[in-house]
Amino acid sequence: MDRSVFRSIPLLCLTTLSLNCLFVPSADAQTCGGEGVAVQVLGSGGPELQDKRASSSYLVWQDGQARVLVDAGSGSSLRFGESGAKMSQLDVILFTHFHVDHSADFSALIFSSWFEGRDRPLPVYGPVGNTEFPSTVGFVHAFFNNQNGVYRYLSELLVPKENGSYKLQPHNVSGNGTSSAAFRGEHLSAYAARVIHGSVPALAWRVEIGGKSIVFSGDTNGQGAGLVNLAKDADLFIAHNAVPEGATGVERWLHMPPSVIGQIAQQAHVKRLVLSHRMLRTLGKEEQSRSEISKSFSGPVAFANDLDCFRVP
């Protein structure tokens, strides 16, 4: 297959203007701040297609380079291309858990990297598995192992003895009630803490880069001290606004309502809060959510949309 044909396809450019951020995409990877640290929301929605949003995914930028990808929900591969980022830039991929709306576009992103001339290993970190969900190592191998992988024609990117341009390096992270180091690279460090998302093995992540700290709650009901400890004094806290105040039953067992988000933000003394993973049941209830959060947290609060860019001052 001729990879040069695919490299010649131009990236789609568009302009999005929204409160709290200014985003002007281009194809030169300078789209989310040419200097300093920023987070770009590739997917601000959940599993519903009717919300017209990509599912959960985030990029951490440093000096115009896309360094970290957190989750890869459906639609995020398109948003990744629109952002101007390149898979060859990434230092690491972090997964919070393996629900479809957080992981569906992983294989599409990896296939794109095959055409981009990536020539260094790509570490992938995420949770351990259980009887219902694969571990991170199992997830990656299920796609690309050379025996029965879904896309085993790309096994050169995983199997040690095969001659590929680079290798995926999946790692399982057990996490615990306190922050633990999972990845250390030249430009950044990533720390994980186990969080409760029903019976789903799940992690929250903290990325420290360029003297800044960014925390991603992932999907969690907010119980336990793990997320508060992980988010302590974070410059930016991205929390998931998947259920409204008053949610009960399974919804509450899986997700934290706005009042709990506010309490965690206040207890952790975070500097700025961004709400993402916005589902149909919370869209249109922004003022109610903001009001509940403000009972505990007095800092700035923003509601994310796809491709929004939040600079970390």
Backbone as a ProteinNet text record, in pm:
[ID]
protein_1_A
[PRIMARY]
MDRSVFRSIPLLCLTTLSLNCLFVPSADAQTCGGEGVAVQVLGSGGPELQDKRASSSYLVWQDGQARVLVDAGSGSSLRFGESGAKMSQLDVILFTHFHVDHSADFSALIFSSWFEGRDRPLPVYGPVGNTEFPSTVGFVHAFFNNQNGVYRYLSELLVPKENGSYKLQPHNVSGNGTSSAAFRGEHLSAYAARVIHGSVPALAWRVEIGGKSIVFSGDTNGQGAGLVNLAKDADLFIAHNAVPEGATGVERWLHMPPSVIGQIAQQAHVKRLVLSHRMLRTLGKEEQSRSEISKSFSGPVAFANDLDCFRVP
[TERTIARY]
85.2	0	88.7	60.7	142.9	100.9	183.4	149.5	155	236	250.2	119.6	33.9	-96.5	-177.5	-173.4	-251.6	-189.7	-56.5	8.1	-25.1	-64.8	-91.8	-230.8	-316.2	-452	-449.3	-501.4	-495.9	-590.6	-553.4	-640	-750.8	-867.7	-980.8	-956.8	-977.6	-960.3	-1094.7	-1118.1	-1239.8	-1208.4	-1301.6	-1281.6	-1397.2	-1366.2	-1466.7	-1440.7	-1541.1	-1527.2	-1629	-1583.6	-1674.5	-1623.9	-1712.3	-1676.9	-1564.7	-1471.1	-1358.7	-1243.4	-1257.3	-1145.5	-1153.3	-1038.5	-1030.1	-952.5	-1014.5	-952	-954.5	-837.4	-827.3	-742	-803.2	-725.9	-648.5	-538.7	-462.9	-392.5	-324.1	-261.5	-117.9	-71.7	69.3	92.3	-7.3	3.8	31.3	1.4	13.7	-125	-218.5	-358.2	-408.8	-334.5	-382.8	-277	-230.1	-130.1	9.6	77.2	212.6	312.6	280.8	370.4	292.6	360.7	299	215.5	134.2	56.4	-91.8	-159.3	-303.2	-366.3	-495.1	-572.8	-678.1	-686.4	-789.5	-888.5	-1016.1	-1122.8	-1157	-1116.5	-1152.5	-1296.9	-1337.8	-1475.3	-1533.9	-1642.1	-1704.9	-1833.2	-1870.3	-1996.9	-1980.8	-2090.6	-2091.9	-2120	-2193.8	-2218.2	-2331.1	-2407.2	-2523.2	-2480.1	-2534.6	-2507	-2590.3	-2705	-2796.1	-2743.4	-2638.4	-2584.2	-2494.8	-2467	-2388.5	-2249.5	-2193.3	-2059.6	-1979	-1848.9	-1762.4	-1759.3	-1732.5	-1723.5	-1588	-1572	-1464	-1324.1	-1250.6	-1111.6	-1049.8	-920.6	-852.2	-708.2	-657.6	-517.4	-451.9	-331.7	-250.3	-140.8	-137.6	-40.4	68.1	188.5	297.3	375.6	379.6	454.8	420.3	291.2	245.3	260.5	301.8	315.5	211.7	142.6	44.9	119.6	126.7	209.4	132.4	6.9	-68.2	-208.5	-253.6	-392.7	-456.4	-566.8	-641.4	-774.5	-791.5	-910.9	-925.8	-1005.3	-1021.6	-1162.1	-1262.3	-1400.3	-1438	-1554.9	-1599	-1607	-1557.7	-1552.3	-1424	-1345.4	-1225.4	-1116.4	-1113.7	-1010.8	-1032	-1158.2	-1186.9	-1146.1	-1182.2	-1145.1	-993.5	-925.4	-779.3	-721.2	-771.8	-725.3	-757.4	-877	-916.8	-831.8	-779.9	-701.3	-566.1	-519.4	-385.6	-279	-317.4	-220.8	-176.8	-66.2	-15.4	16.7	-16.3	12.3	162.1	242.7	387.5	440.5	360.6	404.8	384.5	287.2	244.9	355.5	365.7	456.6	388.4	255.9	185.9	36.4	-32.4	-178.5	-222.8	-320.4	-373.6	-521.9	-563.7	-705.2	-758.4	-880	-946.7	-1020	-1082.3	-1148.9	-1188.4	-1249.7	-1273.4	-1419.9	-1505.1	-1635.8	-1616	-1711.3	-1699.7	-1677.7	-1748.7	-1739.6	-1609.1	-1516.8	-1384.3	-1271.7	-1305.8	-1199.1	-1223.4	-1338.6	-1378.2	-1286.8	-1222.9	-1143.2	-994.1	-957.7	-815.9	-752.7	-815.7	-755.7	-744	-840.7	-833.9	-715.9	-691.8	-578.4	-446.2	-439	-315.9	-291.6	-396.2	-379.4	-327.9	-377.8	-328.7	-179.5	-135.5	6	95.1	42.4	117.3	156.2	77.9	104.6	185.5	210.2	273.1	422.2	476.8	620.2	665.7	579.1	622.6	736.2	843	959.8	1010.2	923.7	960.7	844.1	872.4	765.1	652.7	532.6	416.7	361.5	391.5	337.9	187.6	115.6	-28.2	-54.7	-112.6	-139	-288.4	-335.9	-476	-500.1	-626.1	-658.8	-638.3	-638.5	-641.9	-781.3	-797.5	-926.6	-1000.7	-1119	-1196	-1271.7	-1372.9	-1442.8	-1522	-1552.6	-1633.2	-1552.5	-1433.1	-1353.7	-1209.6	-1146.8	-1007.5	-914.6	-797.5	-691.6	-641.6	-557.8	-501.8	-416.2	-334.5	-254.2	-344.9	-450	-543.1	-617	-653.1	-723.9	-639.1	-513	-424.8	-396.4	-371.4	-342.1	-463.8	-583.9	-703.4	-715	-658.6	-660.1	-546.7	-424.5	-306.3	-216.2	-254.6	-167.4	-175.2	-68.9	-57.4	-127.5	-191.2	-260.4	-410	-477.1	-622.1	-667.4	-575.8	-611.4	-711.5	-799.8	-899.5	-831.4	-723.9	-647.8	-505.5	-495.1	-363.7	-273.6	-328.9	-243.3	-153.8	-183	-98.6	-13.8	5.3	78.1	222.8	277	413.9	428.7	316.4	321.8	319.1	309.8	299.6	393.3	403.4	478.9	629	706	848.3	931.1	906.1	991.1	958.1	848.2	811.5	875.1	903.9	980	886.6	841.5	756.4	832.7	773.2	839.8	847.5	756.3	759.9	677.3	679.1	604	514.2	391.2	302.9	354.3	347.2	392.7	280.6	187.5	75.3	117	57.2	86.7	-42.6	-57.4	-168.9	-131.8	-226.8	-206.6	-315.6	-277.1	-377.2	-438.7	-357.2	-408	-443.1	-454	-494.9	-559.4	-573.7	-642.7	-562.4	-434.7	-350.6	-287.1	-232.1	-169.6	-42.9	-28.4	91.6	145.6	277.7	339.8	324.4	281	266	364.3	383.2	467.8	554.3	680.7	771.9	845.7	836.8	904.5	990.7	1045	1132.8	1059.2	932.6	857.7	753.4	713.7	599	600.1	514.4	487	336.8	292.5	150.7	128.9	29.6	-3	-147.8	-174.7	-308.3	-361	-492.1	-559.9	-684.3	-710.5	-829.8	-953.2	-1057.4	-1183.8	-1296.7	-1411.4	-1526.2	-1619.3	-1637.9	-1730.4	-1815	-1899	-1972.5	-1875	-1894.5	-1805.7	-1695.5	-1682.2	-1585.6	-1448.8	-1342	-1208	-1180.1	-1151.5	-1140.5	-1032.8	-971.1	-866.1	-897.3	-853.2	-838.7	-690.7	-660.9	-522.7	-481.3	-356.8	-295.1	-172.3	-166.3	-52.9	21.1	148.9	234	331.3	322.7	398.2	426	547.2	582.8	553.2	565.8	537.3	389.7	303	158.2	102.9	-14.2	-78.4	-223	-259.9	-393.9	-448.8	-572	-633.1	-759.3	-772.9	-888.3	-961.1	-1084.3	-1158.5	-1196.1	-1213.2	-1275.8	-1417.1	-1475.2	-1609.5	-1597	-1661.8	-1657	-1775.1	-1816.4	-1923	-1870.3	-1738.8	-1678.7	-1654.9	-1687.2	-1666.9	-1519.4	-1479.3	-1341.3	-1255.5	-1133.9	-1043.8	-946.9	-948.9	-849.1	-846.3	-963.1	-968.2	-928	-971.4	-932.4	-781.3	-720.8	-576	-502.6	-552.2	-488.8	-497.5	-610.5	-636.5	-581.7	-514.4	-470.4	-390.6	-441.1	-375.4	-355.5	-436.9	-423.3	-454.5	-382.8	-409.5	-538.8	-571.5	-693.6	-751	-879.5	-949.1	-1061.2	-1053	-1156	-1241.3	-1366.1	-1457.9	-1574.2	-1632.2	-1737.3	-1876.3	-1952	-2084.9	-2189.5	-2192.3	-2277.1	-2415.6	-2435	-2567.3	-2602.6	-2730.7	-2773.4	-2783.3	-2801.5	-2824.9	-2952.7	-2949.6	-3065.9	-3068.4	-2965.9	-2961	-2959	-3025.6	-3032.6	-3004.9	-3002.4	-2990.3	-2857.6	-2862.8	-2741.8	-2667.4	-2741.2	-2676.1	-2585.7	-2636.1	-2558	-2444	-2461.7	-2356.6	-2238.7	-2267.2	-2163.3	-2100.7	-2176.5	-2129.9	-2155.9	-2079	-2095.1	-2179.1	-2275.1	-2356.6	-2277.9	-2329	-2256.8	-2214.6	-2299.4	-2263.2	-2137.5	-2122.1	-2003.3	-1881.5	-1899.7	-1789.7	-1738.8	-1832.1	-1794	-1720.8	-1767.3	-1702.4	-1560.5	-1541.3	-1408	-1315.1	-1366.1	-1285.2	-1243.3	-1334.5	-1302.8	-1204.2	-1227.2	-1138.7	-997.5	-987.3	-856.3	-790.5	-865.2	-813	-764.5	-842.9	-804.8	-826.3	-753	-759.5	-868.7	-900.4	-998.3	-1068	-1196.3	-1277.8	-1341	-1329.4	-1394.1	-1484.4	-1608.6	-1704.2	-1717.2	-1698.1	-1705.8	-1792	-1785.6	-1872.4	-2018.1	-2060.1	-2191.4	-2295	-2387	-2487.1	-2620.2	-2714.2	-2843.7	-2913.7	-2890.8	-2957.7	-2897.5	-2779.9	-2722.8	-2715.6	-2719	-2720.5	-2846.7	-2829.8	-2942.4	-2963.6	-2887	-2897.7	-2770.9	-2703.4	-2575.7	-2588.7	-2690.5	-2703.8	-2733.5	-2815.6	-2841.7	-2712.7	-2637.3	-2511.4	-2412.8	-2402.6	-2311.8	-2352.1	-2482.5	-2531.8	-2495.3	-2511.1	-2476.7	-2326.9	-2248.4	-2102.9	-2058.5	-2119	-2078.3	-2106.6	-2188.5	-2212.5	-2087	-1995.2	-1870.5	-1747.3	-1751.8	-1632.7	-1655.8	-1568.1	-1586.2	-1498.8	-1419.8	-1331.5	-1404.3	-1332.5	-1394	-1437.6	-1553.4	-1611.3	-1646.1	-1607.6	-1640.4	-1704.3	-1789.1	-1852.6	-1789.5	-1736.3	-1658.4	-1744.5	-1695.1	-1748	-1633.5	-1667.6	-1564.5	-1468.7	-1339.6	-1228.7	-1199.9	-1270.2	-1234.4	-1092.2	-1022.7	-884.8	-875.5	-825.2	-811.4	-662.9	-613.6	-473.5	-456.1	-341.8	-313.2	-209.5	-254.2	-160.5	-62.9
-119.9	0	124.9	221	340.9	443.6	461.8	554.4	700.2	730.6	869	925.4	838	883.8	944.1	877	922.6	1045.5	1057	1172.5	1301.4	1291.5	1410.5	1466.7	1394.8	1442.1	1556.3	1675.6	1788.3	1769.5	1825.8	1824.7	1927.1	1893.8	1985.3	2097.7	2221.5	2336	2402.6	2445.8	2516.3	2610	2696.9	2791.2	2780.5	2767.8	2759.6	2868.7	2948.6	3053.5	3029.2	3016.8	2993	3062	3079.8	3143.7	3067.7	3139.9	3086.4	3035.8	3035.8	2985.4	3042.1	3043.3	3081.5	2974.6	2916.9	2804.9	2832.9	2835	2857.1	2746.9	2637.3	2525.7	2558.3	2489.7	2492.7	2359.2	2338	2208.4	2202.5	2304.2	2307.5	2271.5	2213.5	2166.7	2279.9	2402.4	2514.9	2562	2470.7	2506.9	2528	2483.1	2496.9	2564.9	2678.9	2755.5	2722.1	2818.4	2796.2	2785.3	2841	2835.8	2794.9	2728.4	2691.2	2564.4	2542.2	2419.5	2448.4	2358	2372.1	2234.3	2228.8	2106.5	2132.5	2042.5	2052.3	1938	1972.5	1874.1	1822.7	1700.6	1641.6	1594.3	1533.8	1486.8	1529.4	1607	1661.4	1588.4	1485.3	1417.1	1281.9	1207	1072.8	971	864.4	759.3	788.1	894.2	922.3	989.8	946.9	1012.8	1139.4	1143	1256.9	1385.8	1377.3	1500.3	1575.3	1510.1	1572.6	1614.8	1533.8	1556.5	1428.2	1443.7	1326.8	1280	1151.6	1096.5	1131.4	1099.2	1151.6	1130.4	1240.6	1236.4	1374.5	1375.3	1501.2	1494.6	1610.1	1625.7	1723.8	1691.5	1786.4	1835.4	1967.3	2030.9	2099.7	2099.9	2179.1	2242.6	2375	2449.7	2404	2385.3	2350.7	2205.3	2119.3	1977.2	1899.4	1807.2	1723.5	1612.4	1620	1528.2	1408.1	1429.7	1326.3	1316.2	1194	1168.6	1093.9	1148.4	1083.3	1035.6	905.1	840.7	865	781.3	786.2	739.2	811.7	776.7	795.8	746.1	752.8	897.8	922.3	1056.7	1130.3	1080.8	1153.7	1149.8	1045.3	1040	1150.9	1179.7	1292.4	1423.5	1442.1	1564.9	1577.1	1464.1	1465.2	1524.3	1479	1534.4	1681.4	1721.9	1862.3	1950.7	1893.6	1972.8	2013.8	1943.3	1968.2	1884.7	1800.5	1714.2	1601.3	1536.4	1421.6	1310.1	1189.2	1074.7	1058.1	1104.7	1093.5	1180.8	1278	1367.3	1308.2	1219.8	1177.9	1108.1	1143.3	1074.6	956.4	963.2	858.1	868.9	755.2	749.2	697.4	764	724.5	691.9	578.4	541.9	547.4	602.1	599.7	468.1	415.4	286	247.8	130.1	77.6	65.3	155.6	171	219.3	187.9	221.2	370.2	454.2	598.1	659.3	575.7	622.5	554.6	458.9	379	338.1	369.1	312.3	351.1	468.4	515.6	485.7	406.9	375.8	314.8	214.4	146.8	240.3	330.2	425.9	520.5	564.4	652	579.9	454.7	378.7	355.6	326.7	309	437.1	552.5	679.8	695.8	652.7	666.9	588.6	481.2	396.2	471.8	574.8	655.8	781.2	807.6	933.8	922.3	804.2	788.6	791	751.9	745.3	643.2	680.8	593.8	573.3	593.5	568.4	498.4	422.4	347.9	438.9	382.8	456.4	385	434.1	373.1	397.8	297	305.5	256.2	342.7	308.6	314.4	221.2	219.5	117.1	92.4	8.5	-140.6	-211.9	-358.5	-401.9	-529.3	-579	-655	-703.9	-795.7	-890.6	-957.7	-1056.1	-993.3	-863.9	-797.6	-706.6	-665.5	-570.1	-618.4	-593.2	-633.9	-541.9	-591.5	-504.3	-420.7	-323	-241.1	-325.5	-412.8	-502.5	-590.8	-644.8	-728.9	-652.6	-528.3	-443.7	-422	-383.1	-357.1	-485	-594.4	-721	-773.6	-745.1	-792.1	-731.8	-613.3	-551.4	-599.8	-608.2	-612.9	-734.7	-833	-950.7	-1029.1	-1103.7	-1164.6	-1299.4	-1346.1	-1474.2	-1457.6	-1383.4	-1366.9	-1222.9	-1128.6	-988	-943.4	-854.2	-803.9	-742.9	-666.6	-605.2	-661.6	-791.3	-855.2	-822.4	-766.1	-721.4	-605.1	-543.5	-437.8	-487.6	-619.3	-676.5	-629.5	-576.9	-524.4	-410.7	-349.4	-241	-291.9	-422.6	-477.5	-595.1	-685	-809.6	-781.4	-816	-779	-826.7	-945.8	-1002.2	-948.8	-877.5	-825.3	-688.2	-657.6	-537.6	-421.7	-351.1	-234.2	-105.9	6	135.3	176.5	124.9	148.8	40.4	40.6	-59.3	6.2	-43.9	-10.2	-77.1	-5.6	-58.7	-45.6	-143.5	-133.2	-171.7	-101.6	-125.5	-120.9	-214.8	-213.5	-132.8	-51.3	29.6	-6.9	-58.7	-101	18.9	119.4	236.1	200.7	300.6	280.7	408.3	421.3	536.8	664.6	654.8	773.2	780.8	894.9	913.9	830.3	758.1	679.6	706.8	717	746.4	627.9	654	547.9	564.9	690	716.2	838.9	828.3	942.3	947.9	1061.1	1079.7	1203.5	1235.7	1352.4	1481.3	1487.8	1612.6	1614.6	1498.5	1496.2	1373.2	1378.7	1263.2	1245.6	1121.5	1091.7	1005.5	1043.8	974.9	926.8	814	755.2	727.4	728.3	685	607.2	499.9	421.1	497.8	499.1	563.5	463.3	494.1	403.5	446.3	356.2	377.1	250.7	230.6	106.2	-9.2	-114.1	-230.4	-225.3	-111.8	-97.2	-57.6	-130	-84.7	52.1	151.7	288.3	364.4	459.6	544.3	690	775.7	918.5	943.3	1046.6	1074	1216.8	1231.6	1362.6	1371.3	1474.5	1497.3	1620.8	1606.6	1719.2	1745.2	1867.1	1901.1	2051.5	2088.9	2229.6	2308.2	2244.7	2311.9	2327	2265.2	2272.4	2134.1	2131.5	2005	2005	1898	1883.4	1749.3	1748.4	1625.8	1594.4	1469.2	1419.6	1320.7	1352.6	1266.4	1134.3	1132.8	1018.5	1002.6	886.1	858.5	800	862.5	815.2	871.2	799.1	850.8	941.7	958.9	1053.3	998.7	874.1	816.9	786.4	793.2	765.9	889.9	878.1	993.1	999.1	899.9	893.3	1013.7	1059.9	1171.3	1301.9	1322.3	1444.3	1449.6	1338.4	1334.8	1359.8	1299.6	1315.2	1458.8	1525.1	1658.6	1771.7	1741.1	1844.5	1954.2	2079	2199.8	2198.1	2122.8	2116	2250.9	2282.7	2406.6	2396.7	2277.2	2255.6	2119.9	2116.7	1993.1	1972.8	1865.6	1833.5	1722.2	1755.7	1662.3	1631	1513.8	1468.1	1497.5	1572.4	1620.9	1534.7	1405.1	1309	1295.2	1337.8	1326.8	1459.2	1492.4	1614.8	1593.6	1702.2	1693.9	1612.7	1529.1	1447.2	1312.3	1280.2	1148.9	1037.4	928	813.2	684.4	573.4	442.1	422.5	353.7	320.6	446.2	549.4	672.6	728	727.6	783.1	690.3	560.9	465.1	478.6	528.8	543.4	681.7	785.2	922.2	1012.7	1121.9	1219	1337.4	1380.8	1497	1626	1738.7	1865.7	1899.7	1872.5	1906.7	1832.6	1706.6	1629.1	1680.6	1718.1	1778.4	1902.9	1987.5	2108.7	2078.7	1979.8	1943.4	1893.7	1810.2	1758.9	1871.9	1960.9	2074.2	2162.2	2182.2	2265.3	2195.4	2068.2	1994.6	1982.9	1972.1	1959	2093.8	2203.4	2338.6	2355.5	2304.8	2321.5	2467	2511	2651	2677.6	2579.3	2600.7	2469.1	2476.1	2357.8	2363.2	2254.2	2240	2117.6	2132.3	2022.1	1967	1836.1	1769.5	1644.6	1555.5	1436.7	1479.1	1578	1638.5	1558.3	1496.7	1410.8	1483.3	1422.8	1486.7	1520.9	1440	1465.2	1581.3	1632.2	1750.4	1871.3	1850.4	1963	2046.1	2176.2	2265.5	2291.3	2223.2	2242.7	2305.4	2384.1	2440.8	2533.6	2615.6	2708.4	2635.1	2530.9	2449.7	2382.6	2327.4	2262.3	2362.2	2478.5	2582.1	2625.7	2636.9	2678.5	2576	2448.3	2344.2	2342.1	2359.2	2358.9	2478	2594.1	2716.5	2713.4	2619.9	2606.5	2561.6	2497.6	2451.3	2515.2	2535	2580	2718.1	2810.6	2949.5	2988.4	2894	2924.1	2925.7	2957.7	2964	2826.8	2823.8	2700.1	2722.2	2627.8	2635	2503.9	2511.4	2393.8	2367.8	2247.8	2216.4	2181.4	2217	2173.2	2111.5	2034.1	1971.8	2076	2046.5	2125.4	2251	2273.6	2384.6	2366.1	2476.4	2475.7	2557.5	2497.1	2563.4	2577.1	2697.9	2722.1	2718.1	2669.5	2656.6	2763.5	2875	2986.8	2954.2
0	0	0	-87.3	-98.7	5.6	107.5	216	169.4	68.2	23	-29.4	-82.5	-131.8	-18.6	98.2	212.2	276.4	272.3	332.9	260.1	133.9	54.4	76.4	151.1	173.9	273.2	241.6	333.2	450.1	563.5	680.9	666.3	714.3	713.6	812.7	771.7	860.5	882.6	1002.9	1038.7	1152.8	1184.5	1293.7	1389.9	1520	1623.8	1725.5	1757.6	1857.1	1966.5	2091.7	2202.3	2326.3	2424.3	2549.1	2615.8	2674.9	2751.1	2664.5	2530.3	2450.3	2309.3	2244.6	2104.6	2031.9	1928.4	1857.8	1709.5	1646.3	1503.2	1443	1392.5	1340.6	1213.9	1194.5	1070.5	1057.3	948.1	925.8	976.7	1047	1084.4	1230.6	1297.2	1435.2	1532.9	1494.1	1584.9	1627.6	1632.3	1642.4	1783.4	1881.7	2018.8	2103.7	2054.5	2126.8	2078.9	2019.3	1971.6	2084.4	2201	2314.3	2438	2529.7	2655.8	2645.1	2749	2764.2	2742.4	2675.1	2652	2641.2	2668.7	2649.7	2542.9	2447.3	2344.9	2362.1	2362.1	2375.7	2237	2207.7	2078.5	2078.6	2190.1	2202.8	2334.8	2330.3	2450.8	2487.8	2409.4	2431.9	2497.9	2498.3	2553.7	2445.3	2475.9	2377.5	2279.5	2301.6	2216.7	2087	1975.2	1848.1	1831.1	1898.3	1880.9	1942.7	2026.1	2084.3	1986.4	1870.2	1762.9	1811.7	1901	1954.1	1940.1	1924.3	1933.5	2078.7	2097.3	2232.5	2294.5	2422.1	2504.6	2447.4	2438.3	2395.8	2416.4	2454.4	2485.8	2437.5	2395.5	2360.4	2456	2500.8	2575.4	2481.9	2461.7	2373.6	2455.2	2403.1	2459.3	2345.4	2345.3	2244.6	2102.7	2078.4	1944.8	1907.7	2002.6	1976.9	2058.1	1994.2	2064	2135.6	2269	2345.8	2401.5	2444.5	2514.9	2456.4	2433.1	2398.6	2514.1	2567.9	2675	2618.1	2609.4	2555.2	2404.8	2342.9	2197	2160.7	2208.7	2181.2	2035.6	1997.4	1858.5	1811	1692.1	1634.8	1665.2	1759.5	1799.2	1693	1610.6	1506.8	1403.8	1371	1282.3	1347.1	1473.9	1544.6	1556.7	1574.2	1581.6	1453.2	1338.5	1212.1	1198.3	1241.1	1233.1	1323.8	1431.7	1526.4	1470.4	1369.2	1317.1	1383.4	1479.9	1546.9	1454.8	1492.9	1419.4	1517.4	1479.3	1564.8	1588.3	1496	1511.4	1624.8	1671.4	1778.4	1917.6	1933.1	2066.2	2144.4	2272.3	2363	2430.7	2448.2	2521.4	2496.1	2503	2503.1	2638.9	2699.9	2830.1	2815.7	2870	2870.8	3014	3027.2	3157.7	3178.5	3072.9	3077.7	2935.8	2921.7	2787.7	2749.6	2799.3	2738.2	2593.8	2507.4	2365.5	2343.9	2421.2	2398.1	2448.8	2494.3	2534.7	2457.1	2372.5	2311	2166.3	2108.4	1978.9	1863.5	1869.1	1756.2	1770.5	1868.4	1889.3	1764.7	1707.7	1592.2	1472	1454.3	1343.7	1360	1482.6	1509.1	1485.7	1529	1507.7	1358.4	1284.6	1139.8	1075.6	1121.9	1070.1	1096.8	1215.2	1249.3	1154	1098.4	1005.9	879.9	845.1	726.1	757.2	884	922.4	949	927.7	945.3	1089.6	1181.9	1320.8	1331.9	1404.1	1411	1553.8	1652.5	1791.8	1861.3	1966.7	2034.3	2082.1	2090.3	2139.8	2262.6	2383.5	2505.2	2516.5	2564.2	2587.1	2729.5	2813.3	2953	2980	3061.6	3099	3208.2	3241.8	3357.1	3333.9	3444.6	3440.2	3397.9	3370.2	3326.4	3434.4	3397.9	3482.8	3390.1	3440.8	3358.3	3244.1	3253.6	3151	3060.7	3104.3	3028	3016.6	2901.2	2885.4	2964.1	2993.7	3041.7	2924.3	2952.7	2845.3	2752	2808.2	2724.9	2640.5	2700.5	2627	2518.6	2547.8	2451.1	2326.6	2345.4	2231.9	2154.6	2225.8	2159.2	2082.8	2131.8	2062.2	1922.8	1903.7	1771.4	1682.7	1738.2	1652.3	1669.4	1752.3	1760.1	1629	1598.3	1465.7	1451.9	1559	1552.9	1524.7	1611.3	1595.1	1618.1	1602.4	1618.1	1513.4	1551.2	1456.3	1334.5	1357.8	1248.9	1249.5	1238.9	1248.9	1130.7	1023.9	914.3	956.9	1072.7	1127.9	1245.2	1252	1366	1372.7	1262.2	1265.7	1366.4	1406	1504.5	1648.5	1667.1	1802.1	1827.1	1732.6	1753.1	1745	1849.7	1856.3	1737.5	1686.8	1582.3	1443.4	1430.5	1299.5	1277.9	1154.4	1119.8	1087.6	1190.7	1172.7	1197.5	1159.5	1177.3	1323.4	1405.7	1549.9	1617.1	1750.1	1824.9	1929	1938.2	2049.1	2175.6	2288.2	2417	2519.8	2524.9	2619.9	2761.3	2859.6	3000.7	3081.4	3173.9	3268.2	3391.2	3438.5	3558.9	3657.9	3771.7	3870.1	3941.6	3971	4043.8	4185.7	4269.8	4409	4458.7	4589.3	4645.1	4643.1	4607.9	4599.3	4461.9	4430.1	4300.7	4289.8	4178.7	4156.4	4016.7	4005.8	3877	3784	3662.6	3563.3	3447.8	3403.2	3287.4	3313.8	3279.9	3284	3151.6	3085.1	2958.6	2961	2846.6	2836.8	2866.4	2828.1	2838.2	2948.7	3002	3091	3178.9	3281.8	3367.4	3377.4	3392.1	3406.4	3529.5	3609.7	3733.8	3726.2	3788.6	3782.4	3922.2	3935.2	4056.7	4016.1	4085.6	4056.6	4102.8	4019.2	4053.6	4033.4	4092	4083.9	3971.3	3877.9	3766	3753.4	3853.9	3861.9	3877	3797.4	3802.2	3696.9	3631.1	3521.8	3578.1	3546	3586.4	3525	3609.7	3560.6	3634.8	3564.6	3619.5	3592.6	3682.9	3654.9	3630.6	3552.3	3514.5	3548.3	3587.1	3608	3517.9	3436.2	3347.4	3395.4	3421.4	3460.3	3346.5	3293.8	3174.2	3173.7	3143.7	3135.3	3261.3	3377	3503	3533.6	3453.3	3472.6	3504.7	3568.4	3603	3554.6	3485.5	3428.6	3473.5	3522.9	3573.5	3494.6	3455.7	3382.8	3472.8	3509.3	3601.2	3536.7	3401.9	3338.5	3391.7	3371.4	3423.2	3563.5	3658.6	3796.7	3873.5	3978.5	4063.8	4173.9	4179.6	4273.7	4412.3	4436	4568.7	4592.6	4719.9	4755.1	4745.4	4796.7	4803.3	4686.7	4599.4	4493.6	4403.4	4357.6	4264.4	4331.6	4455	4527.3	4543.8	4582.2	4600.1	4468.9	4363.5	4232.6	4182.9	4209.6	4155.1	4241.7	4349.4	4443	4372.6	4386	4334.7	4183.3	4111.9	3965.9	3901.8	3795.8	3722.3	3642.4	3594.6	3516.7	3551.8	3582	3617.8	3518.2	3439	3341	3398.4	3431.6	3497.6	3403.8	3422.2	3331.8	3387.5	3307.9	3343.8	3272.9	3308.4	3237.4	3296.1	3422.3	3484.6	3552.4	3557.2	3624.3	3774.3	3845.3	3989.8	4014	4116.4	4148.8	4081.7	4004.5	3938.4	4042.5	4008.8	4100	4023.9	4095.9	4033.9	3962.8	3848.5	3773.8	3730.8	3689.2	3646.3	3756.1	3878.3	3990.2	4029.4	4011.6	4043.8	3947.4	3826.9	3726.1	3722.8	3756	3733	3853.3	3860.7	3969.4	3922.1	4001.9	3967.5	3990.9	3945.4	3958.8	4101.9	4200.3	4338	4382.4	4341.8	4377.7	4301.7	4176.1	4100.4	4172.5	4216.4	4287.9	4417.8	4490.5	4616.4	4594.1	4492.9	4462.7	4418.5	4334.5	4289.2	4406.7	4499.9	4616.6	4709.7	4737.3	4827.7	4770.9	4639	4575.6	4548.5	4567.5	4543.8	4399.4	4304.7	4164.8	4124.5	4023.2	3982.7	3880	3798.1	3691.1	3661.1	3631.9	3608.5	3470.2	3396.5	3265.6	3270.8	3227.4	3225.5	3084.2	3071.6	2942.6	2956.2	2854.9	2852.7	2875.5	2799.4	2816	2736.2	2808.4	2746.3	2731.6	2659.5	2636.8	2767.4	2870.4	2997.6	3075	3032	3097.9	3005.8	2876.1	2783.3	2804.7	2811	2839.2	2987.3	3072.2	3216.9	3273.9	3189.6	3230.9	3351	3354.4	3466.5	3596.4	3589.7	3708.1	3755.7	3661.8	3697.5	3756.8	3695.1	3745.8	3886.6	3910	4041.4	4148.2	4117.6	4214.1	4242.7	4139.5	4156.1	4240.4	4217.5	4287.2	4436.6	4481.6	4625.8	4699.1	4626.3	4687.2	4624.7	4493.9	4420.9	4362.7	4394.7	4351.7	4233.6	4183.5	4071.7	3938.7	3831.1	3697.7	3648.4	3582.3	3529.5	3382.2	3296.9	3154.5	3111	3008.9	2951.2	2814.4	2794.9	2676	2556.1	2439.6	2311.9	2230.7	2129.9	2047.1	1991.9	1999.9	1947.9	2028.4	2139.2	2226.7	2278.6	2291.4	2339.5	2467.6	2573.8	2702.4	2736.6	2730.3	2763.3	2915	2958.8	3101.4	3136.3	3194.7	3220.6	3332.1
[MASK]
+++++++++++++++++++++++++++++++++++++++++++++++++++++++++++++++++++++++++++++++++++++++++++++++++++++++++++++++++++++++++++++++++++++++++++++++++++++++++++++++++++++++++++++++++++++++++++++++++++++++++++++++++++++++++++++++++++++++++++++++++++++++++++++++++++++++++++++++++++++++++++++++++++++++++++++++++++++++++

